Amino acid sequence: MSQFDDFMDRVGLPRRSREYDLEVEVSATVRVTLTATSEEEAADALTRDDVWAVLGEDNITWDVCEVYAD
């Protein structure tokens, strides 16, 4: 933060924006339904497209690990 940004804030004007790169750890749990003759066959047949098809906003969590300023 700078004195300029503090002044802008005090007089009701927006602070300057800058770009940040964020390192984010993402995890998700989804249930994929496949038709197969065995558990092993189902696990072997699972593809990224199968997972992406059921991935949604409700089953994703994330944590910011690092923030890098340009």
Gaussian input, Z-matrix of N, CA and C with variables (Angstrom, degrees):
# hf/3-21g

backbone

0 1
 N
 C     1     B1
 C     2     B2     1     A1
 N     3     B3     2     A2     1     D1
 C     4     B4     3     A3     2     D2
 C     5     B5     4     A4     3     D3
 N     6     B6     5     A5     4     D4
 C     7     B7     6     A6     5     D5
 C     8     B8     7     A7     6     D6
 N     9     B9     8     A8     7     D7
 C    10    B10     9     A9     8     D8
 C    11    B11    10    A10     9     D9
 N    12    B12    11    A11    10    D10
 C    13    B13    12    A12    11    D11
 C    14    B14    13    A13    12    D12
 N    15    B15    14    A14    13    D13
 C    16    B16    15    A15    14    D14
 C    17    B17    16    A16    15    D15
 N    18    B18    17    A17    16    D16
 C    19    B19    18    A18    17    D17
 C    20    B20    19    A19    18    D18
 N    21    B21    20    A20    19    D19
 C    22    B22    21    A21    20    D20
 C    23    B23    22    A22    21    D21
 N    24    B24    23    A23    22    D22
 C    25    B25    24    A24    23    D23
 C    26    B26    25    A25    24    D24
 N    27    B27    26    A26    25    D25
 C    28    B28    27    A27    26    D26
 C    29    B29    28    A28    27    D27
 N    30    B30    29    A29    28    D28
 C    31    B31    30    A30    29    D29
 C    32    B32    31    A31    30    D30
 N    33    B33    32    A32    31    D31
 C    34    B34    33    A33    32    D32
 C    35    B35    34    A34    33    D33
 N    36    B36    35    A35    34    D34
 C    37    B37    36    A36    35    D35
 C    38    B38    37    A37    36    D36
 N    39    B39    38    A38    37    D37
 C    40    B40    39    A39    38    D38
 C    41    B41    40    A40    39    D39
 N    42    B42    41    A41    40    D40
 C    43    B43    42    A42    41    D41
 C    44    B44    43    A43    42    D42
 N    45    B45    44    A44    43    D43
 C    46    B46    45    A45    44    D44
 C    47    B47    46    A46    45    D45
 N    48    B48    47    A47    46    D46
 C    49    B49    48    A48    47    D47
 C    50    B50    49    A49    48    D48
 N    51    B51    50    A50    49    D49
 C    52    B52    51    A51    50    D50
 C    53    B53    52    A52    51    D51
 N    54    B54    53    A53    52    D52
 C    55    B55    54    A54    53    D53
 C    56    B56    55    A55    54    D54
 N    57    B57    56    A56    55    D55
 C    58    B58    57    A57    56    D56
 C    59    B59    58    A58    57    D57
 N    60    B60    59    A59    58    D58
 C    61    B61    60    A60    59    D59
 C    62    B62    61    A61    60    D60
 N    63    B63    62    A62    61    D61
 C    64    B64    63    A63    62    D62
 C    65    B65    64    A64    63    D63
 N    66    B66    65    A65    64    D64
 C    67    B67    66    A66    65    D65
 C    68    B68    67    A67    66    D66
 N    69    B69    68    A68    67    D67
 C    70    B70    69    A69    68    D68
 C    71    B71    70    A70    69    D69
 N    72    B72    71    A71    70    D70
 C    73    B73    72    A72    71    D71
 C    74    B74    73    A73    72    D72
 N    75    B75    74    A74    73    D73
 C    76    B76    75    A75    74    D74
 C    77    B77    76    A76    75    D75
 N    78    B78    77    A77    76    D76
 C    79    B79    78    A78    77    D77
 C    80    B80    79    A79    78    D78
 N    81    B81    80    A80    79    D79
 C    82    B82    81    A81    80    D80
 C    83    B83    82    A82    81    D81
 N    84    B84    83    A83    82    D82
 C    85    B85    84    A84    83    D83
 C    86    B86    85    A85    84    D84
 N    87    B87    86    A86    85    D85
 C    88    B88    87    A87    86    D86
 C    89    B89    88    A88    87    D87
 N    90    B90    89    A89    88    D88
 C    91    B91    90    A90    89    D89
 C    92    B92    91    A91    90    D90
 N    93    B93    92    A92    91    D91
 C    94    B94    93    A93    92    D92
 C    95    B95    94    A94    93    D93
 N    96    B96    95    A95    94    D94
 C    97    B97    96    A96    95    D95
 C    98    B98    97    A97    96    D96
 N    99    B99    98    A98    97    D97
 C   100   B100    99    A99    98    D98
 C   101   B101   100   A100    99    D99
 N   102   B102   101   A101   100   D100
 C   103   B103   102   A102   101   D101
 C   104   B104   103   A103   102   D102
 N   105   B105   104   A104   103   D103
 C   106   B106   105   A105   104   D104
 C   107   B107   106   A106   105   D105
 N   108   B108   107   A107   106   D106
 C   109   B109   108   A108   107   D107
 C   110   B110   109   A109   108   D108
 N   111   B111   110   A110   109   D109
 C   112   B112   111   A111   110   D110
 C   113   B113   112   A112   111   D111
 N   114   B114   113   A113   112   D112
 C   115   B115   114   A114   113   D113
 C   116   B116   115   A115   114   D114
 N   117   B117   116   A116   115   D115
 C   118   B118   117   A117   116   D116
 C   119   B119   118   A118   117   D117
 N   120   B120   119   A119   118   D118
 C   121   B121   120   A120   119   D119
 C   122   B122   121   A121   120   D120
 N   123   B123   122   A122   121   D121
 C   124   B124   123   A123   122   D122
 C   125   B125   124   A124   123   D123
 N   126   B126   125   A125   124   D124
 C   127   B127   126   A126   125   D125
 C   128   B128   127   A127   126   D126
 N   129   B129   128   A128   127   D127
 C   130   B130   129   A129   128   D128
 C   131   B131   130   A130   129   D129
 N   132   B132   131   A131   130   D130
 C   133   B133   132   A132   131   D131
 C   134   B134   133   A133   132   D132
 N   135   B135   134   A134   133   D133
 C   136   B136   135   A135   134   D134
 C   137   B137   136   A136   135   D135
 N   138   B138   137   A137   136   D136
 C   139   B139   138   A138   137   D137
 C   140   B140   139   A139   138   D138
 N   141   B141   140   A140   139   D139
 C   142   B142   141   A141   140   D140
 C   143   B143   142   A142   141   D141
 N   144   B144   143   A143   142   D142
 C   145   B145   144   A144   143   D143
 C   146   B146   145   A145   144   D144
 N   147   B147   146   A146   145   D145
 C   148   B148   147   A147   146   D146
 C   149   B149   148   A148   147   D147
 N   150   B150   149   A149   148   D148
 C   151   B151   150   A150   149   D149
 C   152   B152   151   A151   150   D150
 N   153   B153   152   A152   151   D151
 C   154   B154   153   A153   152   D152
 C   155   B155   154   A154   153   D153
 N   156   B156   155   A155   154   D154
 C   157   B157   156   A156   155   D155
 C   158   B158   157   A157   156   D156
 N   159   B159   158   A158   157   D157
 C   160   B160   159   A159   158   D158
 C   161   B161   160   A160   159   D159
 N   162   B162   161   A161   160   D160
 C   163   B163   162   A162   161   D161
 C   164   B164   163   A163   162   D162
 N   165   B165   164   A164   163   D163
 C   166   B166   165   A165   164   D164
 C   167   B167   166   A166   165   D165
 N   168   B168   167   A167   166   D166
 C   169   B169   168   A168   167   D167
 C   170   B170   169   A169   168   D168
 N   171   B171   170   A170   169   D169
 C   172   B172   171   A171   170   D170
 C   173   B173   172   A172   171   D171
 N   174   B174   173   A173   172   D172
 C   175   B175   174   A174   173   D173
 C   176   B176   175   A175   174   D174
 N   177   B177   176   A176   175   D175
 C   178   B178   177   A177   176   D176
 C   179   B179   178   A178   177   D177
 N   180   B180   179   A179   178   D178
 C   181   B181   180   A180   179   D179
 C   182   B182   181   A181   180   D180
 N   183   B183   182   A182   181   D181
 C   184   B184   183   A183   182   D182
 C   185   B185   184   A184   183   D183
 N   186   B186   185   A185   184   D184
 C   187   B187   186   A186   185   D185
 C   188   B188   187   A187   186   D186
 N   189   B189   188   A188   187   D187
 C   190   B190   189   A189   188   D188
 C   191   B191   190   A190   189   D189
 N   192   B192   191   A191   190   D190
 C   193   B193   192   A192   191   D191
 C   194   B194   193   A193   192   D192
 N   195   B195   194   A194   193   D193
 C   196   B196   195   A195   194   D194
 C   197   B197   196   A196   195   D195
 N   198   B198   197   A197   196   D196
 C   199   B199   198   A198   197   D197
 C   200   B200   199   A199   198   D198
 N   201   B201   200   A200   199   D199
 C   202   B202   201   A201   200   D200
 C   203   B203   202   A202   201   D201
 N   204   B204   203   A203   202   D202
 C   205   B205   204   A204   203   D203
 C   206   B206   205   A205   204   D204
 N   207   B207   206   A206   205   D205
 C   208   B208   207   A207   206   D206
 C   209   B209   208   A208   207   D207

   B1=1.4450
   B2=1.5321
   B3=1.2889
   B4=1.4603
   B5=1.5232
   B6=1.3176
   B7=1.4602
   B8=1.5242
   B9=1.3376
   B10=1.4648
   B11=1.5287
   B12=1.3223
   B13=1.4671
   B14=1.5235
   B15=1.3200
   B16=1.4655
   B17=1.5237
   B18=1.3419
   B19=1.4629
   B20=1.5203
   B21=1.3381
   B22=1.4699
   B23=1.5231
   B24=1.3187
   B25=1.4647
   B26=1.5249
   B27=1.3291
   B28=1.4702
   B29=1.5222
   B30=1.3315
   B31=1.4719
   B32=1.5270
   B33=1.3418
   B34=1.4570
   B35=1.5127
   B36=1.3281
   B37=1.4614
   B38=1.5308
   B39=1.3262
   B40=1.4652
   B41=1.5259
   B42=1.3077
   B43=1.4691
   B44=1.5194
   B45=1.3105
   B46=1.4632
   B47=1.5273
   B48=1.3078
   B49=1.4601
   B50=1.5179
   B51=1.3064
   B52=1.4554
   B53=1.5099
   B54=1.3035
   B55=1.4569
   B56=1.5250
   B57=1.3237
   B58=1.4610
   B59=1.5182
   B60=1.3083
   B61=1.4614
   B62=1.5159
   B63=1.3240
   B64=1.4620
   B65=1.5176
   B66=1.3009
   B67=1.4616
   B68=1.5253
   B69=1.3307
   B70=1.4540
   B71=1.5230
   B72=1.3280
   B73=1.4628
   B74=1.5172
   B75=1.3286
   B76=1.4625
   B77=1.5209
   B78=1.3178
   B79=1.4631
   B80=1.5254
   B81=1.3071
   B82=1.4631
   B83=1.5182
   B84=1.3085
   B85=1.4489
   B86=1.5163
   B87=1.3240
   B88=1.4655
   B89=1.5164
   B90=1.3103
   B91=1.4571
   B92=1.5216
   B93=1.3270
   B94=1.4610
   B95=1.5209
   B96=1.3154
   B97=1.4546
   B98=1.5192
   B99=1.3278
   B100=1.4609
   B101=1.5194
   B102=1.3007
   B103=1.4539
   B104=1.5273
   B105=1.3289
   B106=1.4656
   B107=1.5193
   B108=1.3363
   B109=1.4653
   B110=1.5227
   B111=1.3374
   B112=1.4638
   B113=1.5360
   B114=1.3242
   B115=1.4638
   B116=1.5323
   B117=1.3235
   B118=1.4637
   B119=1.5244
   B120=1.3108
   B121=1.4635
   B122=1.5314
   B123=1.3172
   B124=1.4616
   B125=1.5297
   B126=1.3259
   B127=1.4660
   B128=1.5222
   B129=1.3157
   B130=1.4629
   B131=1.5260
   B132=1.3355
   B133=1.4592
   B134=1.5289
   B135=1.3180
   B136=1.4624
   B137=1.5302
   B138=1.3288
   B139=1.4621
   B140=1.5288
   B141=1.3047
   B142=1.4570
   B143=1.5322
   B144=1.3275
   B145=1.4626
   B146=1.5292
   B147=1.3426
   B148=1.4695
   B149=1.5296
   B150=1.3151
   B151=1.4672
   B152=1.5238
   B153=1.3313
   B154=1.4621
   B155=1.5217
   B156=1.3278
   B157=1.4585
   B158=1.5285
   B159=1.3160
   B160=1.4666
   B161=1.5229
   B162=1.3227
   B163=1.4564
   B164=1.5141
   B165=1.3085
   B166=1.4570
   B167=1.5119
   B168=1.2963
   B169=1.4584
   B170=1.5291
   B171=1.3193
   B172=1.4624
   B173=1.5240
   B174=1.3471
   B175=1.4633
   B176=1.5279
   B177=1.3363
   B178=1.4621
   B179=1.5240
   B180=1.3210
   B181=1.4612
   B182=1.5249
   B183=1.3206
   B184=1.4597
   B185=1.5106
   B186=1.3156
   B187=1.4603
   B188=1.5255
   B189=1.3214
   B190=1.4525
   B191=1.5216
   B192=1.3300
   B193=1.4629
   B194=1.5158
   B195=1.3208
   B196=1.4686
   B197=1.5205
   B198=1.3215
   B199=1.4581
   B200=1.5215
   B201=1.3316
   B202=1.4480
   B203=1.5245
   B204=1.3248
   B205=1.4553
   B206=1.5158
   B207=1.3329
   B208=1.4599
   B209=1.5082
   A1=108.15
   A2=114.37
   A3=118.04
   A4=110.22
   A5=115.08
   A6=119.77
   A7=110.44
   A8=116.90
   A9=120.53
   A10=110.46
   A11=116.49
   A12=119.47
   A13=110.94
   A14=117.10
   A15=120.18
   A16=110.74
   A17=117.13
   A18=121.23
   A19=110.95
   A20=116.19
   A21=120.34
   A22=110.25
   A23=116.71
   A24=121.94
   A25=110.63
   A26=117.33
   A27=121.02
   A28=112.32
   A29=117.80
   A30=119.82
   A31=112.12
   A32=117.16
   A33=120.93
   A34=114.96
   A35=117.32
   A36=121.19
   A37=109.19
   A38=117.15
   A39=119.49
   A40=112.30
   A41=114.97
   A42=121.16
   A43=108.81
   A44=117.09
   A45=121.03
   A46=109.71
   A47=115.44
   A48=121.24
   A49=108.53
   A50=116.36
   A51=121.66
   A52=108.54
   A53=116.40
   A54=120.58
   A55=110.48
   A56=115.23
   A57=122.98
   A58=108.75
   A59=116.50
   A60=121.97
   A61=106.90
   A62=116.30
   A63=120.57
   A64=109.99
   A65=115.90
   A66=121.59
   A67=106.10
   A68=115.90
   A69=120.90
   A70=109.76
   A71=115.79
   A72=121.36
   A73=107.40
   A74=116.24
   A75=122.09
   A76=109.31
   A77=116.28
   A78=119.57
   A79=108.65
   A80=114.74
   A81=119.89
   A82=109.10
   A83=115.68
   A84=122.07
   A85=107.23
   A86=115.89
   A87=120.81
   A88=109.18
   A89=114.90
   A90=120.66
   A91=107.81
   A92=115.52
   A93=122.38
   A94=107.54
   A95=117.39
   A96=121.76
   A97=109.41
   A98=116.34
   A99=122.84
   A100=109.08
   A101=117.52
   A102=122.57
   A103=107.52
   A104=116.28
   A105=121.36
   A106=108.93
   A107=116.57
   A108=120.73
   A109=112.32
   A110=118.13
   A111=120.57
   A112=109.49
   A113=115.60
   A114=120.70
   A115=110.14
   A116=115.87
   A117=120.49
   A118=111.22
   A119=116.56
   A120=120.56
   A121=110.46
   A122=116.34
   A123=120.29
   A124=110.33
   A125=117.06
   A126=121.10
   A127=110.78
   A128=117.86
   A129=121.55
   A130=112.21
   A131=116.73
   A132=120.85
   A133=112.95
   A134=116.75
   A135=121.27
   A136=110.56
   A137=116.19
   A138=120.97
   A139=110.42
   A140=114.69
   A141=120.54
   A142=110.17
   A143=117.01
   A144=120.39
   A145=111.77
   A146=116.91
   A147=120.61
   A148=110.39
   A149=115.75
   A150=120.59
   A151=110.43
   A152=117.14
   A153=120.58
   A154=111.79
   A155=117.55
   A156=121.21
   A157=112.22
   A158=118.10
   A159=120.49
   A160=113.01
   A161=116.66
   A162=121.02
   A163=109.71
   A164=116.52
   A165=120.36
   A166=111.32
   A167=115.64
   A168=122.47
   A169=112.34
   A170=117.29
   A171=121.18
   A172=113.89
   A173=118.36
   A174=118.16
   A175=112.98
   A176=116.93
   A177=121.58
   A178=109.02
   A179=115.93
   A180=121.39
   A181=107.95
   A182=116.55
   A183=119.53
   A184=110.95
   A185=114.66
   A186=123.25
   A187=107.52
   A188=116.39
   A189=120.20
   A190=107.58
   A191=116.66
   A192=122.12
   A193=111.96
   A194=116.88
   A195=122.19
   A196=109.04
   A197=115.66
   A198=121.70
   A199=106.96
   A200=115.63
   A201=121.80
   A202=108.43
   A203=117.02
   A204=121.81
   A205=109.24
   A206=116.23
   A207=120.13
   A208=110.88
   D1=151.17
   D2=-179.05
   D3=-125.36
   D4=167.90
   D5=177.20
   D6=-61.86
   D7=-37.16
   D8=179.09
   D9=-60.61
   D10=-46.84
   D11=-179.65
   D12=-65.18
   D13=-37.63
   D14=176.70
   D15=-62.38
   D16=-42.71
   D17=177.13
   D18=-61.03
   D19=-47.46
   D20=180.00
   D21=-56.80
   D22=-42.33
   D23=179.49
   D24=-63.77
   D25=-43.51
   D26=-178.66
   D27=-63.44
   D28=-34.45
   D29=-178.35
   D30=-92.54
   D31=8.89
   D32=174.27
   D33=83.97
   D34=16.40
   D35=178.61
   D36=-103.62
   D37=154.64
   D38=-177.00
   D39=-69.29
   D40=144.53
   D41=174.04
   D42=-70.72
   D43=159.31
   D44=176.97
   D45=-67.66
   D46=144.48
   D47=176.07
   D48=-100.64
   D49=153.57
   D50=174.91
   D51=-144.19
   D52=164.40
   D53=-178.86
   D54=-87.77
   D55=143.55
   D56=177.04
   D57=-131.65
   D58=138.31
   D59=170.82
   D60=-96.53
   D61=129.30
   D62=-179.17
   D63=-114.78
   D64=132.61
   D65=172.10
   D66=-93.29
   D67=121.15
   D68=-171.84
   D69=-124.34
   D70=130.98
   D71=173.92
   D72=-95.57
   D73=124.38
   D74=-174.99
   D75=-116.57
   D76=137.51
   D77=174.30
   D78=-137.68
   D79=153.04
   D80=-179.60
   D81=-150.89
   D82=151.25
   D83=172.65
   D84=-127.38
   D85=122.71
   D86=-179.38
   D87=-132.24
   D88=159.49
   D89=174.60
   D90=-113.84
   D91=120.75
   D92=-179.24
   D93=-111.00
   D94=131.84
   D95=177.93
   D96=-105.01
   D97=122.46
   D98=177.48
   D99=-126.92
   D100=150.85
   D101=174.88
   D102=-98.51
   D103=126.21
   D104=-178.83
   D105=-155.66
   D106=170.17
   D107=179.80
   D108=-90.70
   D109=-10.55
   D110=178.33
   D111=-157.11
   D112=164.98
   D113=176.97
   D114=-60.43
   D115=-41.87
   D116=-179.14
   D117=-63.41
   D118=-43.27
   D119=178.96
   D120=-63.53
   D121=-40.77
   D122=178.66
   D123=-63.02
   D124=-45.19
   D125=179.44
   D126=-63.89
   D127=-40.56
   D128=179.87
   D129=-69.39
   D130=-28.78
   D131=-176.94
   D132=-83.36
   D133=-15.23
   D134=-177.25
   D135=-60.52
   D136=131.87
   D137=179.66
   D138=-122.11
   D139=165.95
   D140=176.44
   D141=-59.61
   D142=-38.93
   D143=179.34
   D144=-61.96
   D145=-36.74
   D146=177.07
   D147=-61.17
   D148=-43.64
   D149=-178.93
   D150=-68.95
   D151=-47.54
   D152=179.97
   D153=-59.27
   D154=-32.56
   D155=-177.77
   D156=-64.28
   D157=-29.18
   D158=-178.41
   D159=-106.61
   D160=-2.34
   D161=179.78
   D162=-74.53
   D163=131.89
   D164=-178.58
   D165=-147.43
   D166=173.50
   D167=-177.67
   D168=-58.12
   D169=-32.24
   D170=-175.41
   D171=-75.42
   D172=-15.73
   D173=-176.18
   D174=-119.30
   D175=22.23
   D176=177.94
   D177=-118.10
   D178=135.94
   D179=172.50
   D180=-126.73
   D181=156.21
   D182=178.28
   D183=-149.44
   D184=155.83
   D185=175.60
   D186=-133.13
   D187=136.19
   D188=175.61
   D189=-80.70
   D190=123.22
   D191=-178.86
   D192=-92.10
   D193=-42.84
   D194=-178.26
   D195=-144.51
   D196=150.56
   D197=173.17
   D198=-126.57
   D199=129.18
   D200=-178.70
   D201=-118.12
   D202=126.10
   D203=176.89
   D204=-90.30
   D205=138.99
   D206=176.27
   D207=-72.65

